[in-house]
């Protein structure tokens, strides 16, 4: 089951599990549509292809909530 990470790892924008607009690689690195486009749909962490993440809605989301662990680190 997908972890459904809550934010873009590159810019920090919120990516709700029940909405479109998130892109993931096979390791579930997660990016918003704008960052995925800027990255030419390639994950900067593993080099894998970024694909549309499916939404999780209704009972599926209620029974299997999204992660709350944010991955955006900001700029040091």
N, C-alpha and C positions, 0 to 999 in steps of 0.2 A: 504494500500500500504506500502511496506517495506521502511524503512528510508534509507537503503543502506549506512551505516556508512563507512567512508573512510579509517579507520585504525584498526589494531589489538589493542584491549584494553590492552593486556598483554605486547606486545613487540614494538608496534608502527609502524610496517611495513605497507606500503600502500596497500590497498585492493580496487582497482578500481571496480566500479559498473559493468563495462562491461567485467569483467574477472572472471574466476573460481578461487577457492582457499580460499574463505571466508566461515566461519562456524558461525551459529547463533543459539541462543536459542529462546524460544517463546517470550522473552522480547526484542529480537534483540540485545542482547549483542553480540559482534562481535569479532572473533578471526581468525588468520591465520591457515592454515593447520598444521603447525609445533606445534603451541601452543595448538590447539585443541587435537592433538595427545598426547602431554605432559600432558594435563588435562584429558586424558582418555575419551574424548568427553563428559565431564560434565562441565557445566558452573560454575565457582567459585563464581559467584554472587548469582545465584538463585538455583543452583543444577540441573537445567534442562539439557536435552540432547542437545548437539550441533549437528546441521545438516548442510548439504551443503546449502549455500545461492545461490539462482538462480542468474544468471547474468541478467542485464537489458541493452539492446542494441538498436541501431538504433533510430527510432522515439520514442519508449517508453522512452529511456533515455533522448532524446532531450526535450520531452514534460514533463518529470518528473525527473528532475535532482537529483542526489544523494546528500546526506547531505555533508556539508563541515565542520561540527563540529567534531573535532578530540577528541577521548575519552582516548587516552593513556596519563597517568599522569606522567610516569617516576618513578624513585625511589627517594624518599625523603631523 
